[in-house]
Amino acid sequence: MRVLMILPALTEATSPLFRPIKYSLFPPLGLATLAGYLPGDDEVRIVDEHVERFDPGLLGELPDLVVIQVYITSARRSYELADWFRARGVFVALGGLHVTSLPDEAAAHADSVFLGPGEDTWPVFLADLRRRSTLPRYTSKQRTLEGLPPIRRDLIKRHRYLVPNSIVVSRGCPHHCDFCYKDAFFEGGRSFYTQAVDDALAEIDRLPGRHLYFLDDHLFGNRRFATELFAGMRGTGRVWQAAGTVDAVLRPGLLERAVESGLRSLFVGFETINAGNLAEQRKRQNVGRDYGEVVRRLRDAGVMVNASFVFGMDSDGPDVFDRTVDWAVRQGIETATFHIMTPYPGTGLFRRISSEGRILHRDWELYDTRHVVHEPRGMTAQQLSDGYWRAYKDFYRWGNLWRGAAVKERLGDRMRHLAYAGGWKKFERVWDVLIRSGQVLHALPLLESALSSFGTRSSGGRMGSGLRKGATDDRRSAGDRDHGRGRRAELAAGRPPGAGLEPHG
């Protein structure tokens, strides 16, 4: 059987002007995971439109099966490709976050759609396909990572990605935030579960080089699993990055074990400096937490911080942008990602805002956390848009990069801060050349070198009280505001919120 698996590109990733590096970070790991279930004599190809141009008309011989991963902002392109293949008699399967949220919409463009993660439904579908008795809809119910076949990394064009060694060892998240896709995606079964530690370590051992990036929604979500995983990685010489929550960083002992095993950079969803927003969004793991202590613990452990913030929640006024940027710069945070609150279909946030008549439109291509798609309460839509773009511009001004670097006590730490933050946002044209020439992997040694220079504990802790005061002041001021709503936007931060038929959440 000839199988073609496609990750359609988001609009910005195909810009003729330049391509942001965030779309060339990670390969389509979900599709490669699904490919592992196919027999060895099947002819399988994975196409990622973020890093290569694809014209189905140039294929020559058509495949027997086309599998398309659908994100909300690539839905239009996904449906175009699906319709093209179906018109020529090719069987088309669609899955992903958007398909699970709006299955009826997706079903109009597919022979079979997949709801939820695919570990249990994908093998059933393949058996049905060979018997020519497929179902129009496959819904995941059984949730386990036992007995997964090895990921088909041989199908991934490693040279086209800065971080080819991405890995996922769990599914979902133990938390239930109103703005998150996860609850809808994992409905009907467990919403958080992990691999066996030995299986995770075996997958890590199969990856070449030193650098790893864990794409798990919450690598620290199961303390016992995380502790055993970090113990197994200790002494292997790996340097790795991941995402974690505020409460996980504050948990005694776990961060230290992660650092000993090679953690050098953590994506942290601070989301908002207004406390009212957290309660409204059920972001309970952040409520009452000292953000300053989070940054201090990470810095003292030698871990770089990639902070994530969301604008446009109901407690946000026009001053939120400057206050957030100023707070982040004063903390010496190395990199920050900003997002406009986006109510995704299938989430509690979408249902509430829709019931209030505040959804501006349903052009899914603009649901990318860079466009305003709902009517905010504390400001106008134009103020929200302008403030979002200003926040990015202001945080990455050379002056603010210098301010942030000056927080560090040692000259080497300051230079590293400038190099990392500046390299990420100040040289997008250079990244574009590397992406278009297929040479982006050559920058990986620089990334490894920068990350390896972290891990040295800071000799001082002078930022602790200052951070504590800044976060506390901002939270107190939120008490007089409306309660808010929000979302964490992983894709816009360079972390895909899932892949393929979502075997890895």
PyMOL commands that set and color helices and strands:
alter all, ss='L'
color gray80, all
select helices_A, chain A and resi 11-14+21-24+29-35+56-58+72-86+97-101+103-107+121-130+153-155+158-160+182-185+197-205+223-233+246-250+254-260+275-280+291-301+320-330+348-355+364-366+381-395+398-406+411-425+428-436+440-452+463-478
alter helices_A, ss='H'
color red, helices_A
select strands_A, chain A and resi 2-7+43-48+65-69+91-95+112-115+137-139+166-167+170-172+192-194+211-214+239-244+263-271+304-311+335-340
alter strands_A, ss='S'
color yellow, strands_A
deselect
rebuild
show_as cartoon
